Amino acid sequence: MSRGRIGDWAIAVGVAAILLVAGLSRQHAPTDLDPIGYALLTIGGLALAARRRAPVTVLAVTGLCALGYQAVGFDVPAVAFLFAVYAAVRAGHRMITVAASVTLLAALPLAALVSLHDTGEAFAQARDALEIAWLIAAGAAGEALRQAEGRADEAERTREETARRSADEERLHIARELHDSLTHQISIIKVQSEAAVHVARKRGEKVPEALLAIREAGREAARELRATLEALRDDGKSPPQGLAHVPNLVERARTTGLDATLTIEGQRQHVPAAVDRTGYRIVQESLTNIARHAAAATASVRIEYRPDALVIQVDDDGKATPDTALVPGVGLLGMRERVTALGGLLLAAPRSEGGFSVRADLPVDRTS
């Protein structure tokens, strides 16, 4: 039981005890209905334990209990009803609370008249049981706390919005810095390597493998930088790249001479945005690693939609063998961090038949 629930029950038991003591201490002619009166005093107090979860219901229960024990002959103040008024106004049920209070003020003299049979004394007992000043004080206290909590919530929202704006500004600043410091240098490398390859082929000379690697690295670096800048500049209004863009990755890999294929199994379903973006990044990073390090001729990308998971597997026929020592690079570590953050599992290892395999199992909560 939480601390708040314990506090609610402590107040409810305390009020019930006060009502019972008041009922026992007041002088009245004993009747066969006294057990009912004591029961109503107890129920009215204990009902306050639910005032946070069901304030309107508690308001009705405490009001009816007050009418009941007044009708039985117990001249006891409606303390529990005042607590219920406070809780209902704090929860924002002001009109219902006003209506219930007016109804109770009008009904209490009638309830007292049942046991006293004296109109003047009945009105005096009803006034003692519930005074308008008490009602106003209880309602005002509830309204004051409701407004204070509202101002606190608004201040919290303002702080969150300020933090988001600061994060957006910092993200744009980083994007500008990256653009200014890296884009020019990478563009020079890319243009120079492209020009060198073009000139060599035009002269009929053999293009050095190192030059081809530099050209491809420049292209990939430019793509990666562009994707990074787009992510940094993303303001949430334009959708980021996800599984729907995987065919573009595969087609781009084919332009480099890699025989890449894409297979989609299962019924294509909507997946959470984080899973969608992570799936795209896994395929992108895997194909990039194949182009850079695997010396592969073919690569296969398989995406399987399961009821509770998304499975992504990228295989190649490169130079890796089961005896190859795996040294995780930054890309592989990044993939593992993304998958682990989503509660998934990443397996990356050489295949028994040669080549390398990356498999990610990403859980998908279909109930969310």
C-alpha atoms as a printed R data frame, in Angstrom:
    type eleno elety resid chain resno       x       y       z
1   ATOM     1    CA   MET     A     1   0.000   0.000   0.000
2   ATOM     2    CA   SER     A     2   1.367   3.404  -0.986
3   ATOM     3    CA   ARG     A     3   2.040   6.185   1.483
4   ATOM     4    CA   GLY     A     4  -0.893   8.197   0.094
5   ATOM     5    CA   ARG     A     5  -3.330   5.315   0.611
6   ATOM     6    CA   ILE     A     6  -2.083   4.824   4.168
7   ATOM     7    CA   GLY     A     7  -2.655   8.532   4.846
8   ATOM     8    CA   ASP     A     8  -6.187   8.359   3.405
9   ATOM     9    CA   TRP     A     9  -7.066   5.418   5.623
10  ATOM    10    CA   ALA     A    10  -5.545   7.102   8.668
11  ATOM    11    CA   ILE     A    11  -7.734  10.187   8.103
12  ATOM    12    CA   ALA     A    12 -10.811   8.034   7.470
13  ATOM    13    CA   VAL     A    13 -10.320   5.987  10.629
14  ATOM    14    CA   GLY     A    14  -9.624   9.128  12.631
15  ATOM    15    CA   VAL     A    15 -12.802  10.857  11.420
16  ATOM    16    CA   ALA     A    16 -14.850   7.703  12.061
17  ATOM    17    CA   ALA     A    17 -13.475   7.554  15.609
18  ATOM    18    CA   ILE     A    18 -14.306  11.241  16.204
19  ATOM    19    CA   LEU     A    19 -17.865  10.718  14.971
20  ATOM    20    CA   LEU     A    20 -18.349   7.660  17.167
21  ATOM    21    CA   VAL     A    21 -17.019   9.450  20.249
22  ATOM    22    CA   ALA     A    22 -19.286  12.400  19.504
23  ATOM    23    CA   GLY     A    23 -22.252  10.061  19.074
24  ATOM    24    CA   LEU     A    24 -21.543   8.272  22.353
25  ATOM    25    CA   SER     A    25 -21.025  11.498  24.298
26  ATOM    26    CA   ARG     A    26 -24.221  13.247  23.162
27  ATOM    27    CA   GLN     A    27 -27.250  12.699  25.434
28  ATOM    28    CA   HIS     A    28 -30.286  11.232  23.695
29  ATOM    29    CA   ALA     A    29 -33.006   8.775  24.488
30  ATOM    30    CA   PRO     A    30 -31.793   5.253  23.659
31  ATOM    31    CA   THR     A    31 -33.792   3.502  20.952
32  ATOM    32    CA   ASP     A    32 -33.654   0.299  18.975
33  ATOM    33    CA   LEU     A    33 -32.214   2.331  16.089
34  ATOM    34    CA   ASP     A    34 -28.999   3.255  17.910
35  ATOM    35    CA   PRO     A    35 -26.960   0.451  16.229
36  ATOM    36    CA   ILE     A    36 -27.987   1.875  12.862
37  ATOM    37    CA   GLY     A    37 -26.848   5.320  13.964
38  ATOM    38    CA   TYR     A    38 -23.456   4.048  15.094
39  ATOM    39    CA   ALA     A    39 -23.086   2.112  11.850
40  ATOM    40    CA   LEU     A    40 -23.877   5.245   9.802
41  ATOM    41    CA   LEU     A    41 -21.337   7.272  11.797
42  ATOM    42    CA   THR     A    42 -18.685   4.622  11.113
43  ATOM    43    CA   ILE     A    43 -19.516   4.235   7.424
44  ATOM    44    CA   GLY     A    44 -19.521   7.998   6.882
45  ATOM    45    CA   GLY     A    45 -16.037   8.278   8.353
46  ATOM    46    CA   LEU     A    46 -14.491   5.240   6.660
47  ATOM    47    CA   ALA     A    47 -15.880   6.279   3.245
48  ATOM    48    CA   LEU     A    48 -13.300   9.073   3.214
49  ATOM    49    CA   ALA     A    49 -10.616   6.500   2.402
50  ATOM    50    CA   ALA     A    50 -11.872   6.595  -1.213
51  ATOM    51    CA   ARG     A    51 -12.186  10.369  -1.512
52  ATOM    52    CA   ARG     A    52  -9.263  10.668  -3.993
53  ATOM    53    CA   ARG     A    53 -10.472   7.903  -6.314
54  ATOM    54    CA   ALA     A    54 -14.220   8.596  -6.186
55  ATOM    55    CA   PRO     A    55 -14.818  12.057  -4.697
56  ATOM    56    CA   VAL     A    56 -18.404  12.407  -5.960
57  ATOM    57    CA   THR     A    57 -19.410   8.983  -4.637
58  ATOM    58    CA   VAL     A    58 -17.858   9.744  -1.251
59  ATOM    59    CA   LEU     A    59 -19.694  13.085  -1.229
60  ATOM    60    CA   ALA     A    60 -23.010  11.267  -1.721
61  ATOM    61    CA   VAL     A    61 -22.244   8.544   0.842
62  ATOM    62    CA   THR     A    62 -21.177  10.952   3.599
63  ATOM    63    CA   GLY     A    63 -24.201  13.171   2.944
64  ATOM    64    CA   LEU     A    64 -26.638  10.262   3.152
65  ATOM    65    CA   CYS     A    65 -24.961   8.988   6.308
66  ATOM    66    CA   ALA     A    66 -25.303  12.436   7.894
67  ATOM    67    CA   LEU     A    67 -29.013  12.490   7.060
68  ATOM    68    CA   GLY     A    68 -29.384   8.953   8.392
69  ATOM    69    CA   TYR     A    69 -27.842   9.441  11.803
70  ATOM    70    CA   GLN     A    70 -29.648  12.769  12.235
71  ATOM    71    CA   ALA     A    71 -32.950  10.998  11.522
72  ATOM    72    CA   VAL     A    72 -32.081   8.287  14.058
73  ATOM    73    CA   GLY     A    73 -31.494  10.948  16.698
74  ATOM    74    CA   PHE     A    74 -27.718  11.499  16.781
75  ATOM    75    CA   ASP     A    75 -26.938  15.220  17.029
76  ATOM    76    CA   VAL     A    76 -23.421  14.914  15.557
77  ATOM    77    CA   PRO     A    77 -21.759  17.449  13.193
78  ATOM    78    CA   ALA     A    78 -21.384  16.287   9.594
79  ATOM    79    CA   VAL     A    79 -17.581  16.278   9.785
80  ATOM    80    CA   ALA     A    80 -17.135  13.544   7.167
81  ATOM    81    CA   PHE     A    81 -19.249  15.530   4.676
82  ATOM    82    CA   LEU     A    82 -16.988  18.557   5.115
83  ATOM    83    CA   PHE     A    83 -13.936  16.416   4.252
84  ATOM    84    CA   ALA     A    84 -15.833  15.110   1.223
85  ATOM    85    CA   VAL     A    85 -16.656  18.680   0.117
86  ATOM    86    CA   TYR     A    86 -12.978  19.575   0.301
87  ATOM    87    CA   ALA     A    87 -11.973  16.498  -1.752
88  ATOM    88    CA   ALA     A    88 -14.672  16.997  -4.395
89  ATOM    89    CA   VAL     A    89 -13.835  20.679  -4.952
90  ATOM    90    CA   ARG     A    90 -10.127  19.842  -5.099
91  ATOM    91    CA   ALA     A    91 -10.919  17.280  -7.818
92  ATOM    92    CA   GLY     A    92 -12.741  19.983  -9.812
93  ATOM    93    CA   HIS     A    93 -16.383  18.962  -9.137
94  ATOM    94    CA   ARG     A    94 -17.488  22.382  -7.963
95  ATOM    95    CA   MET     A    95 -21.058  22.480  -9.324
96  ATOM    96    CA   ILE     A    96 -21.855  18.982  -8.073
97  ATOM    97    CA   THR     A    97 -20.478  19.899  -4.647
98  ATOM    98    CA   VAL     A    98 -22.583  23.073  -4.464
99  ATOM    99    CA   ALA     A    99 -25.707  21.153  -5.440
100 ATOM   100    CA   ALA     A   100 -25.019  18.410  -2.896
101 ATOM   101    CA   SER     A   101 -24.339  20.952  -0.130
102 ATOM   102    CA   VAL     A   102 -27.545  22.908  -0.805
103 ATOM   103    CA   THR     A   103 -29.521  19.658  -0.866
104 ATOM   104    CA   LEU     A   104 -28.036  18.520   2.440
105 ATOM   105    CA   LEU     A   105 -28.657  21.899   4.107
106 ATOM   106    CA   ALA     A   106 -32.289  21.699   3.057
107 ATOM   107    CA   ALA     A   107 -32.741  18.044   4.035
108 ATOM   108    CA   LEU     A   108 -31.053  18.081   7.455
109 ATOM   109    CA   PRO     A   109 -33.946  19.877   9.277
110 ATOM   110    CA   LEU     A   110 -36.372  17.314   7.841
111 ATOM   111    CA   ALA     A   111 -34.134  14.448   8.987
112 ATOM   112    CA   ALA     A   112 -33.856  15.933  12.495
113 ATOM   113    CA   LEU     A   113 -37.599  16.473  12.597
114 ATOM   114    CA   VAL     A   114 -38.118  12.718  12.205
115 ATOM   115    CA   SER     A   115 -36.602  12.081  15.655
116 ATOM   116    CA   LEU     A   116 -37.406  15.328  17.489
117 ATOM   117    CA   HIS     A   117 -40.940  16.147  16.280
118 ATOM   118    CA   ASP     A   118 -40.206  19.783  17.118
119 ATOM   119    CA   THR     A   119 -39.643  22.140  14.224
120 ATOM   120    CA   GLY     A   120 -37.656  24.790  16.102
121 ATOM   121    CA   GLU     A   121 -35.379  22.276  17.772
122 ATOM   122    CA   ALA     A   122 -34.972  20.376  14.492
123 ATOM   123    CA   PHE     A   123 -33.773  23.518  12.690
124 ATOM   124    CA   ALA     A   124 -31.380  24.315  15.543
125 ATOM   125    CA   GLN     A   125 -29.930  20.776  15.487
126 ATOM   126    CA   ALA     A   126 -29.550  20.891  11.699
127 ATOM   127    CA   ARG     A   127 -27.745  24.234  11.957
128 ATOM   128    CA   ASP     A   128 -25.372  22.771  14.542
129 ATOM   129    CA   ALA     A   129 -24.771  19.694  12.393
130 ATOM   130    CA   LEU     A   130 -23.739  21.646   9.302
131 ATOM   131    CA   GLU     A   131 -23.100  25.367   9.275
132 ATOM   132    CA   ILE     A   132 -22.750  27.297   6.026
133 ATOM   133    CA   ALA     A   133 -19.464  28.810   7.216
134 ATOM   134    CA   TRP     A   134 -17.957  25.323   7.559
135 ATOM   135    CA   LEU     A   135 -19.076  24.432   4.054
136 ATOM   136    CA   ILE     A   136 -17.610  27.618   2.594
137 ATOM   137    CA   ALA     A   137 -14.315  27.050   4.413
138 ATOM   138    CA   ALA     A   138 -14.047  23.444   3.232
139 ATOM   139    CA   GLY     A   139 -14.886  24.375  -0.367
140 ATOM   140    CA   ALA     A   140 -12.489  27.334  -0.350
141 ATOM   141    CA   ALA     A   141  -9.656  25.151   0.952
142 ATOM   142    CA   GLY     A   142 -10.265  22.592  -1.778
143 ATOM   143    CA   GLU     A   143 -10.425  25.261  -4.503
144 ATOM   144    CA   ALA     A   144  -7.243  26.944  -3.267
145 ATOM   145    CA   LEU     A   145  -5.305  23.680  -3.354
146 ATOM   146    CA   ARG     A   146  -6.737  22.801  -6.782
147 ATOM   147    CA   GLN     A   147  -5.534  26.102  -8.208
148 ATOM   148    CA   ALA     A   148  -2.128  25.703  -6.550
149 ATOM   149    CA   GLU     A   149  -1.738  22.250  -8.086
150 ATOM   150    CA   GLY     A   150  -2.833  23.634 -11.455
151 ATOM   151    CA   ARG     A   151  -0.197  26.368 -11.282
152 ATOM   152    CA   ALA     A   152   2.425  23.781 -10.322
153 ATOM   153    CA   ASP     A   153   1.458  21.594 -13.307
154 ATOM   154    CA   GLU     A   154   1.594  24.599 -15.621
155 ATOM   155    CA   ALA     A   155   5.024  25.529 -14.288
156 ATOM   156    CA   GLU     A   156   6.226  21.975 -14.889
157 ATOM   157    CA   ARG     A   157   4.903  22.036 -18.460
158 ATOM   158    CA   THR     A   158   6.630  25.371 -19.016
159 ATOM   159    CA   ARG     A   159   9.924  23.942 -17.764
160 ATOM   160    CA   GLU     A   160   9.560  20.936 -20.073
161 ATOM   161    CA   GLU     A   161   8.799  23.162 -23.063
162 ATOM   162    CA   THR     A   162  11.798  25.358 -22.233
163 ATOM   163    CA   ALA     A   163  14.024  22.279 -21.996
164 ATOM   164    CA   ARG     A   164  12.734  21.008 -25.356
165 ATOM   165    CA   ARG     A   165  13.385  24.364 -26.993
166 ATOM   166    CA   SER     A   166  16.892  24.422 -25.558
167 ATOM   167    CA   ALA     A   167  17.518  20.897 -26.842
168 ATOM   168    CA   ASP     A   168  16.225  21.863 -30.293
169 ATOM   169    CA   GLU     A   169  18.469  24.923 -30.378
170 ATOM   170    CA   GLU     A   170  21.487  22.880 -29.291
171 ATOM   171    CA   ARG     A   171  20.720  20.234 -31.905
172 ATOM   172    CA   LEU     A   172  20.581  22.859 -34.636
173 ATOM   173    CA   HIS     A   173  23.821  24.393 -33.349
174 ATOM   174    CA   ILE     A   174  25.549  20.995 -33.546
175 ATOM   175    CA   ALA     A   175  24.180  20.496 -37.050
176 ATOM   176    CA   ARG     A   176  25.566  23.839 -38.167
177 ATOM   177    CA   GLU     A   177  28.949  23.085 -36.605
178 ATOM   178    CA   LEU     A   178  29.115  19.685 -38.298
179 ATOM   179    CA   HIS     A   179  28.063  21.193 -41.584
180 ATOM   180    CA   ASP     A   180  30.672  23.940 -41.409
181 ATOM   181    CA   SER     A   181  33.541  21.755 -40.214
182 ATOM   182    CA   LEU     A   182  33.019  18.477 -42.098
183 ATOM   183    CA   THR     A   183  30.920  18.966 -45.190
184 ATOM   184    CA   HIS     A   184  33.526  20.992 -47.078
185 ATOM   185    CA   GLN     A   185  36.375  18.562 -46.384
186 ATOM   186    CA   ILE     A   186  34.319  15.491 -47.256
187 ATOM   187    CA   SER     A   187  33.093  17.150 -50.436
188 ATOM   188    CA   ILE     A   188  36.685  17.849 -51.490
189 ATOM   189    CA   ILE     A   189  37.703  14.222 -50.851
190 ATOM   190    CA   LYS     A   190  34.671  12.967 -52.790
191 ATOM   191    CA   VAL     A   191  35.154  15.303 -55.753
192 ATOM   192    CA   GLN     A   192  38.907  14.708 -55.988
193 ATOM   193    CA   SER     A   193  38.546  10.917 -55.834
194 ATOM   194    CA   GLU     A   194  35.737  10.940 -58.413
195 ATOM   195    CA   ALA     A   195  37.842  13.094 -60.707
196 ATOM   196    CA   ALA     A   196  40.918  10.878 -60.287
197 ATOM   197    CA   VAL     A   197  38.927   7.728 -61.112
198 ATOM   198    CA   HIS     A   198  37.375   9.425 -64.148
199 ATOM   199    CA   VAL     A   199  40.716  10.621 -65.477
200 ATOM   200    CA   ALA     A   200  42.355   7.226 -64.982
201 ATOM   201    CA   ARG     A   201  39.571   5.421 -66.836
202 ATOM   202    CA   LYS     A   202  39.559   7.997 -69.594
203 ATOM   203    CA   ARG     A   203  43.278   7.371 -70.127
204 ATOM   204    CA   GLY     A   204  42.719   3.639 -70.123
205 ATOM   205    CA   GLU     A   205  44.795   3.182 -66.991
206 ATOM   206    CA   LYS     A   206  44.023   0.695 -64.257
207 ATOM   207    CA   VAL     A   207  42.327   2.405 -61.327
208 ATOM   208    CA   PRO     A   208  44.122   1.579 -58.055
209 ATOM   209    CA   GLU     A   209  41.994  -0.265 -55.495
210 ATOM   210    CA   ALA     A   210  42.973   2.273 -52.861
211 ATOM   211    CA   LEU     A   211  41.571   5.084 -54.991
212 ATOM   212    CA   LEU     A   212  38.303   3.196 -55.516
213 ATOM   213    CA   ALA     A   213  38.101   2.606 -51.758
214 ATOM   214    CA   ILE     A   214  38.669   6.310 -51.109
215 ATOM   215    CA   ARG     A   215  35.938   7.218 -53.571
216 ATOM   216    CA   GLU     A   216  33.470   4.798 -52.024
217 ATOM   217    CA   ALA     A   217  34.387   5.931 -48.513
218 ATOM   218    CA   GLY     A   218  33.815   9.545 -49.560
219 ATOM   219    CA   ARG     A   219  30.398   8.698 -50.971
220 ATOM   220    CA   GLU     A   220  29.386   6.800 -47.855
221 ATOM   221    CA   ALA     A   221  30.741   9.489 -45.549
222 ATOM   222    CA   ALA     A   222  28.723  12.103 -47.417
223 ATOM   223    CA   ARG     A   223  25.578   9.968 -47.083
224 ATOM   224    CA   GLU     A   224  26.212   9.342 -43.393
225 ATOM   225    CA   LEU     A   225  26.856  13.028 -42.734
226 ATOM   226    CA   ARG     A   226  23.685  13.972 -44.601
227 ATOM   227    CA   ALA     A   227  21.669  11.471 -42.562
228 ATOM   228    CA   THR     A   228  23.226  12.739 -39.330
229 ATOM   229    CA   LEU     A   229  22.454  16.346 -40.163
230 ATOM   230    CA   GLU     A   230  18.876  15.408 -41.075
231 ATOM   231    CA   ALA     A   231  18.482  13.640 -37.725
232 ATOM   232    CA   LEU     A   232  19.891  16.611 -35.845
233 ATOM   233    CA   ARG     A   233  17.653  19.024 -37.711
234 ATOM   234    CA   ASP     A   234  14.587  16.851 -37.305
235 ATOM   235    CA   ASP     A   235  11.912  18.848 -35.477
236 ATOM   236    CA   GLY     A   236   9.415  16.008 -35.339
237 ATOM   237    CA   LYS     A   237   7.369  17.387 -38.242
238 ATOM   238    CA   SER     A   238   8.963  15.293 -40.991
239 ATOM   239    CA   PRO     A   239   9.019  11.508 -40.573
240 ATOM   240    CA   PRO     A   240  12.486   9.966 -40.119
241 ATOM   241    CA   GLN     A   241  13.722   7.144 -42.300
242 ATOM   242    CA   GLY     A   242  12.394   3.731 -41.410
243 ATOM   243    CA   LEU     A   243  11.703   0.262 -42.816
244 ATOM   244    CA   ALA     A   244   9.826   1.734 -45.776
245 ATOM   245    CA   HIS     A   245  13.169   3.157 -46.983
246 ATOM   246    CA   VAL     A   246  15.073  -0.156 -46.806
247 ATOM   247    CA   PRO     A   247  14.479  -0.892 -50.537
248 ATOM   248    CA   ASN     A   248  16.338   2.337 -51.296
249 ATOM   249    CA   LEU     A   249  19.294   1.106 -49.226
250 ATOM   250    CA   VAL     A   250  19.353  -2.199 -51.101
251 ATOM   251    CA   GLU     A   251  19.121  -0.451 -54.466
252 ATOM   252    CA   ARG     A   252  21.941   1.890 -53.463
253 ATOM   253    CA   ALA     A   253  24.079  -1.098 -52.482
254 ATOM   254    CA   ARG     A   254  23.538  -2.573 -55.954
255 ATOM   255    CA   THR     A   255  24.993   0.555 -57.553
256 ATOM   256    CA   THR     A   256  28.315  -0.257 -55.875
257 ATOM   257    CA   GLY     A   257  28.469  -3.640 -57.635
258 ATOM   258    CA   LEU     A   258  27.091  -5.689 -54.721
259 ATOM   259    CA   ASP     A   259  24.450  -8.257 -55.652
260 ATOM   260    CA   ALA     A   260  22.008  -7.297 -52.886
261 ATOM   261    CA   THR     A   261  18.544  -8.816 -52.434
262 ATOM   262    CA   LEU     A   262  15.641  -7.962 -50.133
263 ATOM   263    CA   THR     A   263  13.128 -10.477 -48.785
264 ATOM   264    CA   ILE     A   264  10.121  -9.521 -46.666
265 ATOM   265    CA   GLU     A   265   8.306 -12.315 -44.845
266 ATOM   266    CA   GLY     A   266   5.050 -12.202 -42.936
267 ATOM   267    CA   GLN     A   267   2.320  -9.622 -43.202
268 ATOM   268    CA   ARG     A   268   3.705  -6.112 -43.169
269 ATOM   269    CA   GLN     A   269   2.443  -4.426 -39.992
270 ATOM   270    CA   HIS     A   270   2.807  -1.141 -38.218
271 ATOM   271    CA   VAL     A   271   5.621  -1.171 -35.683
272 ATOM   272    CA   PRO     A   272   6.566   1.428 -33.054
273 ATOM   273    CA   ALA     A   273   8.561   4.366 -34.381
274 ATOM   274    CA   ALA     A   274  11.666   3.439 -32.365
275 ATOM   275    CA   VAL     A   275  11.640  -0.102 -33.791
276 ATOM   276    CA   ASP     A   276  11.052   1.257 -37.287
277 ATOM   277    CA   ARG     A   277  14.051   3.587 -37.109
278 ATOM   278    CA   THR     A   278  16.278   0.979 -35.482
279 ATOM   279    CA   GLY     A   279  15.453  -1.574 -38.162
280 ATOM   280    CA   TYR     A   280  16.439   0.882 -40.860
281 ATOM   281    CA   ARG     A   281  19.714   1.737 -39.129
282 ATOM   282    CA   ILE     A   282  20.625  -1.944 -38.716
283 ATOM   283    CA   VAL     A   283  20.210  -2.592 -42.432
284 ATOM   284    CA   GLN     A   284  22.043   0.615 -43.317
285 ATOM   285    CA   GLU     A   285  24.982  -0.110 -41.020
286 ATOM   286    CA   SER     A   286  25.197  -3.747 -42.111
287 ATOM   287    CA   LEU     A   287  25.285  -2.887 -45.824
288 ATOM   288    CA   THR     A   288  27.850  -0.159 -45.135
289 ATOM   289    CA   ASN     A   289  30.100  -2.629 -43.316
290 ATOM   290    CA   ILE     A   290  29.751  -5.126 -46.151
291 ATOM   291    CA   ALA     A   291  30.780  -2.506 -48.704
292 ATOM   292    CA   ARG     A   292  33.737  -1.364 -46.612
293 ATOM   293    CA   HIS     A   293  35.147  -4.499 -45.053
294 ATOM   294    CA   ALA     A   294  33.600  -7.747 -46.297
295 ATOM   295    CA   ALA     A   295  34.903  -7.985 -49.878
296 ATOM   296    CA   ALA     A   296  31.592  -9.701 -50.635
297 ATOM   297    CA   ALA     A   297  29.908 -10.354 -53.952
298 ATOM   298    CA   THR     A   298  26.387 -10.918 -52.624
299 ATOM   299    CA   ALA     A   299  24.319  -9.769 -49.665
300 ATOM   300    CA   SER     A   300  20.817 -10.675 -48.584
301 ATOM   301    CA   VAL     A   301  18.503  -8.636 -46.407
302 ATOM   302    CA   ARG     A   302  15.578 -10.432 -44.761
303 ATOM   303    CA   ILE     A   303  12.833  -8.693 -42.799
304 ATOM   304    CA   GLU     A   304  10.336 -10.929 -41.012
305 ATOM   305    CA   TYR     A   305   7.194  -9.593 -39.388
306 ATOM   306    CA   ARG     A   306   6.116 -11.793 -36.498
307 ATOM   307    CA   PRO     A   307   3.140 -11.279 -34.155
308 ATOM   308    CA   ASP     A   308   5.372 -10.209 -31.282
309 ATOM   309    CA   ALA     A   309   8.672  -9.328 -32.914
310 ATOM   310    CA   LEU     A   310  10.461  -7.899 -35.915
311 ATOM   311    CA   VAL     A   311  13.406  -9.969 -37.141
312 ATOM   312    CA   ILE     A   312  16.050  -8.437 -39.382
313 ATOM   313    CA   GLN     A   313  18.901 -10.482 -40.813
314 ATOM   314    CA   VAL     A   314  21.646  -9.362 -43.180
315 ATOM   315    CA   ASP     A   315  24.039 -11.993 -44.594
316 ATOM   316    CA   ASP     A   316  26.983 -11.704 -46.963
317 ATOM   317    CA   ASP     A   317  29.434 -14.093 -48.624
318 ATOM   318    CA   GLY     A   318  32.502 -12.074 -47.739
319 ATOM   319    CA   LYS     A   319  35.908 -13.100 -46.465
320 ATOM   320    CA   ALA     A   320  34.892 -13.727 -42.829
321 ATOM   321    CA   THR     A   321  35.240 -17.307 -41.600
322 ATOM   322    CA   PRO     A   322  34.266 -19.028 -38.326
323 ATOM   323    CA   ASP     A   323  37.899 -18.661 -37.243
324 ATOM   324    CA   THR     A   324  37.916 -14.908 -37.847
325 ATOM   325    CA   ALA     A   325  38.374 -12.937 -34.648
326 ATOM   326    CA   LEU     A   326  35.477 -10.517 -34.278
327 ATOM   327    CA   VAL     A   327  36.580  -6.996 -33.370
328 ATOM   328    CA   PRO     A   328  33.418  -4.912 -32.886
329 ATOM   329    CA   GLY     A   329  33.662  -1.527 -34.519
330 ATOM   330    CA   VAL     A   330  31.751   1.643 -33.733
331 ATOM   331    CA   GLY     A   331  28.943   0.708 -36.112
332 ATOM   332    CA   LEU     A   332  28.384  -2.719 -34.594
333 ATOM   333    CA   LEU     A   333  28.510  -1.317 -31.074
334 ATOM   334    CA   GLY     A   334  25.972   1.310 -32.051
335 ATOM   335    CA   MET     A   335  23.642  -1.336 -33.462
336 ATOM   336    CA   ARG     A   336  23.924  -3.394 -30.273
337 ATOM   337    CA   GLU     A   337  23.146  -0.355 -28.114
338 ATOM   338    CA   ARG     A   338  20.045   0.484 -30.155
339 ATOM   339    CA   VAL     A   339  18.731  -3.081 -30.038
340 ATOM   340    CA   THR     A   340  19.452  -3.514 -26.331
341 ATOM   341    CA   ALA     A   341  17.697  -0.237 -25.527
342 ATOM   342    CA   LEU     A   342  14.535  -1.676 -27.087
343 ATOM   343    CA   GLY     A   343  14.831  -4.919 -25.130
344 ATOM   344    CA   GLY     A   344  15.916  -6.908 -28.168
345 ATOM   345    CA   LEU     A   345  18.778  -9.220 -29.043
346 ATOM   346    CA   LEU     A   346  21.553  -8.718 -31.611
347 ATOM   347    CA   LEU     A   347  23.707 -11.526 -32.957
348 ATOM   348    CA   ALA     A   348  26.652 -10.645 -35.188
349 ATOM   349    CA   ALA     A   349  29.147 -13.333 -36.131
350 ATOM   350    CA   PRO     A   350  30.827 -15.103 -39.087
351 ATOM   351    CA   ARG     A   351  28.746 -17.775 -40.806
352 ATOM   352    CA   SER     A   352  29.798 -21.420 -40.892
353 ATOM   353    CA   GLU     A   353  29.653 -21.405 -44.700
354 ATOM   354    CA   GLY     A   354  31.699 -18.202 -44.874
355 ATOM   355    CA   GLY     A   355  30.731 -14.591 -44.769
356 ATOM   356    CA   PHE     A   356  29.148 -12.597 -42.001
357 ATOM   357    CA   SER     A   357  25.662 -12.479 -40.526
358 ATOM   358    CA   VAL     A   358  23.860  -9.830 -38.491
359 ATOM   359    CA   ARG     A   359  20.527 -10.744 -36.898
360 ATOM   360    CA   ALA     A   360  18.373  -8.505 -34.731
361 ATOM   361    CA   ASP     A   361  15.250  -9.615 -32.865
362 ATOM   362    CA   LEU     A   362  13.246  -6.545 -31.874
363 ATOM   363    CA   PRO     A   363  10.204  -7.082 -29.611
364 ATOM   364    CA   VAL     A   364   6.979  -5.458 -30.735
365 ATOM   365    CA   ASP     A   365   4.197  -4.715 -28.270
366 ATOM   366    CA   ARG     A   366   0.998  -4.970 -30.305
367 ATOM   367    CA   THR     A   367  -1.126  -3.774 -27.379
368 ATOM   368    CA   SER     A   368   0.427  -0.307 -27.289
